[in-house]
Amino acid sequence: MRVLLTGATGFIGSAVAAALASEGHSIIATGRRGGAPARALPADGWASVDLARAVRPEDWAPHLVGVDAVVNCAGILQDSPNDSTKATHADGPAALFEACERAGIRRVIHLSAIGVDVAQPTAFSRTKLAGESALRERDLDWVILRPSVVLGRAAYGGGALMRGLAALPILPVMPGGGPLQVVQLDDLVRTFLFFLAPGAPGKIALDVAGPERLSFTDIVVAYRRWLGFTPARRLNVPDWLAGLAYRAGDIGGWLGWRPPVRSTAQAELKRGAVGDPGPWSQATGIAPASLRAALAAEPASVQERWFAQLYFLKPLGFAIFVAFWIGTGVISLTIGWDIGKRLMFDGGVEDPLASIVVVAGALADIAIGLLIAWRRTTCLGLYAALAISVAYTIIGSAMLPQLWSEPLGPMLKIWPILAFNLMLLAILRDR
């Protein structure tokens, strides 16, 4: 079978792609961007299609030639300058579903979210429900899957957050969370394969949920045990502090990052993520695995522990690096102005060139900090930081070689900065 898979580089989409390939299906993968995640997919073709921009059936028609079924795994958590829940969950899918109907493609499997048919506290759940409605209106053999929080060996989003929390020496207990029936990624992927098989039922919507109701903290504790860490002391986080954390996540979202701790997550977790897995099990024959059984089946590796322990160090590292570069530029233009000019004079550079060099260097530092802060230019900013650090070292060595023997080691300190820069480049990607 030839399958068009949207959201193919995502946490769920990439797992579906691997399963489809292992079953012998031919895959046409789509996503907003290519790069390493797309190259790693076991797909027969790749199409760079932004679901939020492909809002006409004509946008999808060229990609549906020869396709037998469509699987839509695309989704985002919250609106931002780069993301639109309405376009991604409703407008784009509606155009895709209409294109499928025109092309005579019958089987369409659509990934929604548990509970959206019961309550819609956020734009995420409202637009997910709108996407479901758009599919139901079409003359297709549609399948709507509404998973709870999905956990797997790979970590992304909420699952990655849980592992990061599990590695902290003190376990923060966030207020107001509802129960969760977490489901294993393997069970969800098996469900996609079931409904792509010949003779599978259609026009059906199913909750895909785990067999047990757990609190968010229960899940974090289970991950901590799995990672081999000793039990952590619990700390109840007050409402005001939790609110600040979610708002900080929103700011990160507007800068192009995708932190799982955002106001949408707060509202959705408050509602909980529960449902009846009975109809799903009856329809597919899949008995969902419990969290404990799933973790016991795959012992944690040292790489898992590294990831968990680095989880919160990553945003801290980027925040410090942004502050470092912007701060050095601001200092050079203010309280460090005289020191900077004196260094120029000592190196044989006179005014007005000395002042121009100090201003140019300060503005370059500030620009690098801003580039690193904005997610779409972070990689460029990090490479620029590497380049300018090397340039500072070469120019400084030529003009003022005595800086190498200064007691505070201003030139020697460039080397740990370079190493830190390289580490940030190494852990930049989330997928």
C-alpha positions in Angstrom: 0.0 0.0 0.0 1.2 3.5 -0.8 0.6 5.8 2.2 0.8 9.6 2.4 2.0 10.4 5.9 1.7 14.0 7.3 3.7 15.1 10.3 6.2 12.4 9.4 9.1 13.8 11.4 7.2 14.2 14.6 7.3 11.9 17.7 4.3 9.9 16.6 4.7 10.3 12.8 8.3 9.0 12.7 7.3 5.9 14.7 4.4 5.3 12.3 6.7 5.7 9.3 9.1 3.1 10.7 6.2 0.7 11.3 4.8 1.2 7.9 8.1 0.5 6.3 8.6 -2.6 8.3 5.3 -3.9 7.1 6.3 -3.3 3.5 4.2 -0.2 2.8 5.5 2.5 0.5 5.6 5.9 2.2 5.3 9.5 0.9 6.3 11.5 3.9 5.4 15.2 4.3 6.4 17.8 6.8 7.3 21.5 7.1 11.0 21.1 7.0 13.4 18.4 5.8 16.9 18.1 7.2 18.2 15.3 9.4 14.8 14.1 10.7 13.5 13.8 7.1 16.7 12.0 5.9 16.4 9.5 8.7 12.9 8.4 7.7 12.4 5.1 5.9 10.3 6.8 3.2 10.2 6.4 -0.6 9.6 10.1 -1.1 9.6 13.4 0.8 7.5 16.5 0.2 8.0 19.7 2.1 4.4 20.6 2.8 3.3 23.0 5.6 -0.1 21.8 6.6 -0.9 25.3 7.9 -0.3 26.7 4.4 -1.7 24.0 2.2 -5.3 25.1 2.8 -6.7 24.3 -0.7 -7.4 20.9 -2.1 -5.3 21.8 -5.1 -2.3 22.1 -2.8 -2.5 18.4 -2.0 -3.5 17.0 -5.3 0.0 16.5 -6.7 1.0 14.6 -3.6 -1.9 12.2 -3.7 -1.2 10.6 -7.2 -1.0 6.9 -6.7 -1.7 7.1 -3.0 -4.0 4.4 -1.4 -4.4 5.8 2.1 -3.6 8.9 4.1 -2.4 9.1 7.7 -2.5 12.6 9.3 -0.2 12.8 12.4 0.5 16.5 12.2 -0.2 18.7 15.3 1.1 21.5 17.4 0.4 22.5 21.0 -0.1 26.2 20.9 -0.3 29.2 18.7 2.9 31.2 18.1 4.3 33.4 15.4 5.4 30.2 13.5 2.4 28.0 14.4 -1.4 28.2 14.0 -3.5 25.6 15.7 -6.5 26.5 13.4 -4.5 26.2 10.2 -2.6 23.0 11.3 -5.6 21.2 13.0 -8.5 22.4 10.9 -7.9 24.4 7.7 -5.1 22.3 6.3 -6.6 18.9 7.2 -10.0 20.0 5.8 -8.3 20.8 2.4 -6.4 17.4 2.6 -9.7 15.5 3.3 -11.5 17.2 0.4 -8.5 16.4 -1.9 -8.7 12.8 -0.8 -12.4 12.6 -1.6 -11.8 14.1 -5.1 -9.0 11.7 -5.7 -11.0 8.7 -4.7 -8.8 7.8 -1.7 -11.1 6.1 0.8 -9.0 5.3 3.8 -8.0 8.3 6.0 -6.7 7.9 9.5 -6.6 11.1 11.5 -4.8 11.7 14.8 -6.8 13.8 17.2 -6.6 14.1 21.0 -8.5 12.5 23.9 -11.3 14.5 25.5 -11.8 17.0 22.7 -15.3 15.7 22.1 -16.1 16.3 25.8 -14.6 19.7 26.6 -12.5 22.3 24.7 -10.7 24.5 27.2 -8.0 25.7 24.7 -7.5 26.5 21.0 -5.7 23.2 20.8 -8.7 21.1 21.7 -11.2 23.3 19.8 -9.3 23.1 16.5 -8.7 19.4 17.0 -12.4 18.9 17.2 -12.9 21.1 14.1 -10.5 18.8 12.2 -12.6 15.8 13.3 -15.8 17.5 12.1 -14.2 18.3 8.7 -13.3 14.6 8.2 -16.7 13.4 9.3 -18.3 15.6 6.6 -16.4 13.8 3.8 -17.5 10.6 2.0 -14.5 8.7 3.2 -13.7 5.5 5.2 -12.3 7.7 8.0 -10.8 6.6 11.3 -10.3 9.1 14.1 -7.9 8.2 16.9 -7.9 10.2 20.1 -4.8 9.2 22.1 -4.2 10.2 25.7 -0.6 11.4 26.6 1.6 9.2 24.5 4.9 7.8 25.9 7.6 5.8 24.3 11.2 5.0 24.2 11.9 8.1 22.3 11.2 11.3 24.3 9.5 14.5 23.1 7.1 17.0 24.6 5.4 15.9 27.8 7.2 12.6 27.9 10.6 14.4 27.8 9.4 16.8 30.5 8.5 13.9 32.7 12.0 12.4 32.3 13.6 15.7 33.0 11.6 16.2 36.2 12.5 12.6 37.2 16.2 13.6 37.2 15.8 16.6 39.5 17.1 16.2 43.1 13.7 17.6 44.3 10.5 16.6 42.7 8.2 19.6 42.0 4.5 18.8 42.3 2.5 21.1 40.1 -0.9 22.1 41.2 -4.2 21.4 39.5 -3.4 18.4 37.3 -6.1 15.9 36.4 -5.7 12.1 36.0 -3.9 10.7 33.0 -4.3 7.4 31.2 -1.0 7.4 29.4 -0.7 5.2 26.4 2.4 3.6 24.9 3.6 4.7 21.5 3.9 1.1 20.4 0.2 0.4 21.1 -0.8 3.5 19.2 1.4 2.6 16.2 -0.1 -0.9 16.2 -3.5 0.8 16.0 -2.5 2.7 12.8 -1.3 -0.6 11.2 -4.6 -2.3 12.1 -6.8 0.3 10.4 -4.6 0.3 7.3 -5.2 -3.5 6.9 -7.7 -4.7 4.3 -11.2 -5.1 5.7 -10.6 -2.9 8.8 -13.7 -1.0 9.9 -14.2 2.6 9.0 -16.2 5.7 10.1 -15.1 5.1 13.7 -13.7 7.4 16.4 -11.9 5.8 19.3 -10.2 6.9 22.5 -6.7 5.4 22.7 -5.9 5.3 26.4 -3.9 3.2 28.9 -5.4 0.8 31.4 -4.7 2.9 34.6 -5.3 6.4 35.9 -2.2 8.1 37.2 -1.3 11.5 38.4 1.4 13.4 36.7 3.6 12.9 39.7 2.9 9.2 39.7 4.4 9.0 36.2 7.4 11.1 37.1 8.1 8.8 40.1 7.8 5.8 37.8 10.4 7.3 35.4 12.7 8.1 38.3 12.6 4.5 39.5 13.2 3.4 35.9 16.2 5.6 35.6 17.7 4.1 38.7 17.7 7.3 40.8 16.9 7.3 44.5 13.5 8.6 45.6 13.3 12.4 45.6 11.8 14.7 48.2 8.6 16.3 46.9 8.0 20.0 46.9 4.5 21.4 46.3 4.8 24.3 43.8 2.5 27.2 44.7 0.0 28.4 42.1 1.7 31.7 41.5 5.1 30.0 40.8 3.5 27.4 38.5 1.8 30.3 36.7 5.2 32.0 36.1 6.6 28.7 34.8 3.8 28.4 32.2 4.1 32.0 31.2 7.8 31.6 30.8 7.0 28.7 28.5 4.7 30.9 26.5 7.5 33.4 26.0 9.7 30.6 24.8 7.0 29.6 22.3 6.8 33.1 20.9 10.5 33.0 20.4 10.1 29.9 18.2 11.0 27.3 20.8 8.5 24.5 21.8 8.6 24.0 25.5 5.9 21.6 26.8 5.3 23.8 29.8 2.9 26.4 28.3 -0.5 27.7 29.2 -2.2 25.3 26.8 -0.6 22.4 28.6 -1.7 23.8 31.9 -5.4 24.0 30.9 -5.3 20.6 29.2 -3.6 18.9 32.1 -6.1 20.5 34.5 -8.9 18.7 32.6 -6.9 15.5 32.5 -6.5 12.9 29.7 -8.8 10.0 30.4 -11.2 7.8 28.4 -12.6 4.4 28.0 -10.1 2.1 26.2 -12.7 -0.7 25.9 -14.0 0.1 22.5 -10.5 0.5 21.1 -9.4 -2.8 22.5 -12.6 -4.5 21.3 -12.2 -3.1 17.8 -8.5 -3.9 17.4 -7.7 -6.7 19.8 -5.0 -4.6 21.4 -4.5 -4.8 25.1 -2.9 -1.6 26.2 0.3 -1.9 28.2 0.6 -0.3 31.6 3.4 2.2 32.3 5.1 -0.1 34.7 5.1 -3.0 32.2 6.3 -0.8 29.4 9.2 0.5 31.4 10.1 -2.9 32.8 10.3 -4.3 29.2 13.1 -1.8 28.3 15.6 -1.0 31.0 17.0 2.5 31.0 20.4 3.1 29.4 23.1 5.6 30.2 21.9 7.7 27.3 18.5 7.9 28.9 20.1 9.2 32.1 22.1 11.7 30.2 19.0 13.0 28.4 17.0 13.3 31.7 19.8 15.1 33.5 20.5 17.5 30.6 16.8 18.3 30.0 16.6 21.4 32.2 20.3 22.2 31.7 19.6 22.8 28.0 17.3 25.8 28.4 19.4 27.1 31.2 22.5 26.9 29.0 20.8 28.7 26.2 19.5 31.4 28.5 22.9 31.9 30.0 24.5 32.1 26.6 22.0 34.6 25.3 22.5 36.7 28.5 26.3 36.4 28.1 26.5 37.7 24.6 23.9 40.5 25.0 25.5 41.4 28.4 29.0 41.7 27.0 27.7 44.0 24.3 25.8 46.2 26.7 28.7 46.4 29.1 31.1 47.4 26.3 28.7 50.3 25.4 28.3 51.4 29.0 30.5 50.8 32.1 33.1 49.0 30.0 33.5 51.7 27.4 36.7 53.2 28.8 38.3 49.8 29.3 37.5 48.8 25.8 39.0 51.9 24.3 42.1 51.6 26.5 42.7 48.1 25.2 42.5 49.5 21.7 45.0 52.2 22.5 47.3 49.6 24.1 47.1 47.7 20.8 48.1 50.7 18.8 44.6 51.7 17.5 43.7 55.4 17.9 40.5 57.3 17.8 38.2 57.5 16.0 38.9 54.0 14.8 39.2 52.7 18.4 35.7 53.9 19.2 34.3 52.4 16.0 35.9 49.0 16.8 34.5 49.0 20.3 31.0 49.9 19.1 31.1 47.4 16.3 32.2 44.6 18.6 29.5 45.4 21.1 26.8 45.5 18.5 28.1 42.2 17.1 27.9 40.6 20.5 24.3 41.8 21.0 23.3 40.6 17.6 24.7 37.2 18.3 22.7 37.0 21.5 19.5 37.9 19.7 20.1 35.4 17.0 20.6 32.6 19.6 17.4 33.7 21.4 15.2 33.4 18.3 14.8 29.7 17.5 14.8 30.0 13.8 18.2 31.7 13.9 19.7 29.9 16.9 22.0 27.7 14.8 23.3 30.7 12.8 23.9 32.6 16.1 25.9 29.7 17.6 28.1 29.5 14.5 28.5 33.3 14.5 29.5 33.0 18.2 32.1 30.4 17.3 33.5 32.6 14.5 33.7 35.8 16.4 35.3 34.0 19.4 38.0 32.6 17.2 38.4 36.1 15.6 38.7 37.7 19.0 41.4 35.2 20.0 43.4 35.8 16.8 43.1 39.6 16.8 43.7 39.8 20.6 46.8 37.6 20.4 48.2 39.8 17.6 47.5 43.1 19.2 47.9 42.3 22.9 49.8 39.1 23.4 50.2 40.0 27.1 46.5 39.1 27.7 47.5 35.5 27.7 49.5 36.0 30.9 46.9 38.2 32.6 46.1 36.9 36.1 42.4 36.6 35.3 43.1 34.8 32.0 40.8 36.8 29.6 42.2 34.8 26.6 42.2 31.5 28.3 38.5 31.8 29.2 37.7 31.8 25.5 38.3 28.0 25.3 35.6 27.0 27.8 33.3 29.4 26.0 34.1 27.6 22.7 33.5 24.2 24.3 30.2 25.3 25.7 29.2 26.7 22.3 29.9 23.3 20.7 27.9 21.5 23.3 24.9 23.8 22.7 25.2 23.0 19.0 25.2 19.3 19.7 22.0 19.4 21.8 20.2 22.0 19.8 17.7 19.8 18.0 14.7 18.3 19.8 14.2 15.6 17.3 
